[in-house]
């Protein structure tokens, strides 16, 4: 896909570049895929079974790292090419306006949130299978697409390098497709990762100051504790100064 902004010359196409966060996500995903391919690890078994997202493993054996590691595994060339292309084309602009730290937090928030949805729905839906495994960064990618559509709704992309369409309509179409296909039992529950990525992306964007930092309350408590400690020390110092001062001096 390529895109162009309506604020620029309509015939000009601009490559988004490779900011640090997107670059290292591309490198890490590609490296893991290539290593797995040449090592013959093309199926979710053996060592990969500990990295793929398996709801039963997360719930029964507390393999919570799978909520993050599953995003770095892909099932084939088409799977990884689509995800990495979307990450580059849409994620680079988000990182440029947000900064690397916030973009990476958003990426993992959407991906892990999508994984949580997969775990819960595999236990709640009649056709769920907690022993099934899910791989791919699609949940995080759908979150990126939603954010891009909310920030650049009227920007035009070339769908399939052929069909010009505004981003807001593109995301609406693929979101509708993801919604409809998710409720087909034949697709399993893994397809709900797409909707989970959209949901958690929306939650992130609607939090105050366009941020979601789970460590912020702890940081504020630590800052308040340091202030209270410094205030007590200062009060002790003032009391000592008061007792040692000559009463004839004013």
VEXGULO-608081 format. One line per 8 residues: number of its first residue (from 1); their letters; for each residue x, y, z of C-alpha. Coordinates in pm, whole numbers, always signed. Example, Ala and Ser with C-alpha at 12.3 -4.5 7.8 and 13.67 -1.06 7.14 Angstrom:
2
1 = as = +1230,-450,+780  +1367,-106,+714;
REM end
This chain:
250
1 = xxxxxxxx = +0,+0,+0  +101,+355,-59  -67,+668,+63  -81,+1034,-14  -204,+1328,+186  -468,+1558,+46  -264,+1849,+179  +13,+1761,-66;
9 = xxxxxxxx = +30,+1735,-441  -220,+1462,-537  +26,+1287,-769  +305,+1267,-510  +352,+955,-300  +561,+983,+13  +742,+697,+182  +706,+717,+560;
17 = xxxxxxxx = +1068,+636,+643  +1196,+407,+917  +1180,+558,+1267  +1357,+364,+1539  +1065,+177,+1692  +916,+63,+1362  +1261,-30,+1232  +1339,-260,+1524;
25 = xxxxxxxx = +995,-418,+1517  +1046,-496,+1148  +1394,-636,+1211  +1292,-850,+1508  +983,-994,+1337  +1173,-1066,+1016  +1469,-1219,+1201  +1250,-1452,+1406;
33 = xxxxxxxx = +1059,-1558,+1095  +1376,-1628,+895  +1540,-1819,+1179  +1227,-2027,+1229  +1201,-2093,+856  +1558,-2219,+817  +1540,-2412,+1144  +1235,-2593,+1016;
41 = xxxxxxxx = +1008,-2441,+1282  +719,-2368,+1051  +453,-2517,+1276  +344,-2425,+1626  +517,-2709,+1804  +839,-2772,+1990  +1003,-2448,+2111  +740,-2233,+1940;
49 = xxxxxxxx = +466,-2383,+2156  +608,-2186,+2450  +591,-1858,+2257  +259,-1890,+2073  -51,-1774,+2260  -230,-2078,+2403  -511,-1980,+2642  -486,-2300,+2844;
57 = xxxxxxxx = -114,-2242,+2901  -175,-1883,+3009  -455,-1971,+3252  -335,-2304,+3391  +42,-2262,+3385  +65,-1881,+3404  +268,-1850,+3084  +171,-1485,+3066;
65 = xxxxxxxx = +471,-1396,+2845  +280,-1555,+2559  +54,-1247,+2554  +353,-1059,+2410  +565,-1322,+2236  +286,-1445,+2009  +304,-1112,+1823  +652,-1198,+1689;
73 = xxxxxxxx = +548,-1527,+1527  +389,-1557,+1183  +245,-1846,+991  +377,-1780,+641  +519,-1527,+397  +180,-1370,+320  +104,-1335,+691  +426,-1156,+784;
81 = xxxxxxxx = +447,-945,+465  +99,-797,+514  +155,-725,+883  +500,-573,+837  +391,-368,+536  +100,-223,+735  +328,-161,+1033  +568,+36,+816;
89 = xxxxxxxx = +316,+230,+608  +91,+334,+897  +303,+295,+1208  +591,+516,+1096  +379,+832,+1088  +230,+753,+1429  +576,+710,+1580  +689,+1034,+1420;
97 = xxxxxxxx = +413,+1238,+1587  +401,+1046,+1917  +764,+958,+1973  +913,+611,+2001  +824,+546,+2365  +454,+623,+2329  +428,+440,+1997  +584,+124,+2141;
105 = xxxxxxxx = +355,+143,+2442  +57,+173,+2209  +177,-118,+1994  +215,-357,+2286  -100,-230,+2457  -304,-320,+2149  -126,-650,+2090  -144,-769,+2449;
113 = xxxxxxxx = -503,-647,+2475  -592,-848,+2166  -426,-1151,+2324  -632,-1108,+2642  -947,-1105,+2428  -840,-1429,+2261  -777,-1597,+2597  -1109,-1489,+2747;
121 = xxxxxxxx = -1322,-1569,+2442  -1170,-1913,+2400  -1321,-1993,+2739  -1647,-1803,+2697  -1761,-1881,+2342  -1922,-2217,+2261  -1679,-2282,+1976  -1374,-2171,+2173;
129 = xxxxxxxx = -1083,-2409,+2220  -841,-2313,+2500  -585,-2559,+2365  -563,-2381,+2030  -275,-2147,+1957  -268,-1798,+1808  +25,-1620,+1643  +75,-1292,+1458;
137 = xxxxxxxx = +84,-920,+1522  -252,-853,+1357  -409,-730,+1681  -144,-459,+1720  -164,-377,+1349  -542,-324,+1364  -487,-88,+1656  -238,+107,+1444;
145 = xxxxxxxx = -487,+124,+1157  -754,+262,+1389  -521,+528,+1528  -411,+626,+1179  -772,+661,+1065  -856,+878,+1365  -558,+1109,+1308  -558,+1114,+926;
153 = xxxxxxxx = -919,+1025,+833  -916,+1199,+495  -575,+1085,+380  -593,+869,+68  -424,+533,+28  -409,+302,-271  -581,-19,-165  -390,-299,-331;
161 = xxxxxxxx = -179,-30,-502  -475,+24,-737  -790,+158,-571  -776,+506,-411  -972,+520,-88  -975,+743,+216  -827,+586,+527  -1146,+622,+731;
169 = xxxxxxxx = -1342,+414,+480  -1063,+162,+443  -1051,+96,+819  -1432,+86,+835  -1441,-181,+562  -1171,-405,+708  -1317,-358,+1058  -1658,-471,+932;
177 = xxxxxxxx = -1502,-770,+757  -1314,-862,+1075  -1636,-834,+1278  -1837,-1055,+1045  -1571,-1322,+1003  -1501,-1338,+1377  -1844,-1486,+1445  -1791,-1775,+1204;
185 = xxxxxxxx = -1713,-2079,+1415  -1499,-2223,+1136  -1249,-1938,+1185  -1197,-2016,+1551  -1148,-1745,+1810  -810,-1620,+1687  -981,-1382,+1445  -1116,-1192,+1747;
193 = xxxxxxxx = -762,-1063,+1792  -841,-813,+1514  -1141,-677,+1701  -944,-683,+2025  -675,-468,+1867  -936,-218,+1751  -1099,-212,+2094  -780,-158,+2291;
201 = xxxxxxxx = -654,+93,+2038  -972,+294,+2093  -934,+267,+2471  -576,+395,+2449  -671,+687,+2229  -959,+789,+2454  -756,+795,+2776  -654,+1141,+2906;
209 = xxxxxxxx = -370,+1308,+2713  -376,+1029,+2453  -168,+815,+2685  -204,+505,+2894  +71,+447,+3145  +0,+181,+3404  +310,+292,+3601  +189,+652,+3636;
217 = xxxxxxxx = -6,+598,+3964  +295,+426,+4120  +523,+705,+4001  +294,+968,+4154  +281,+780,+4486  +661,+756,+4492  +691,+1128,+4416  +443,+1216,+4694;
225 = xxxxxxxx = +632,+991,+4938  +960,+1168,+4859  +795,+1506,+4916  +653,+1396,+5253  +989,+1257,+5357  +1170,+1578,+5260  +908,+1787,+5446  +953,+1583,+5765;
233 = xxxxxxxx = +1332,+1619,+5746  +1297,+1993,+5700  +1061,+2019,+5999  +1307,+1824,+6218  +1584,+2056,+6105  +1379,+2364,+6194  +1298,+2225,+6541  +1666,+2156,+6608;
241 = xxxxxxxx = +1758,+2504,+6495  +1494,+2646,+6724  +1623,+2461,+7034  +1987,+2551,+6970  +1929,+2922,+6907  +2023,+3177,+7175  +1695,+3310,+7324  +1844,+3659,+7357;
249 = xx = +1883,+3684,+6981  +1580,+3794,+6783;
REM end
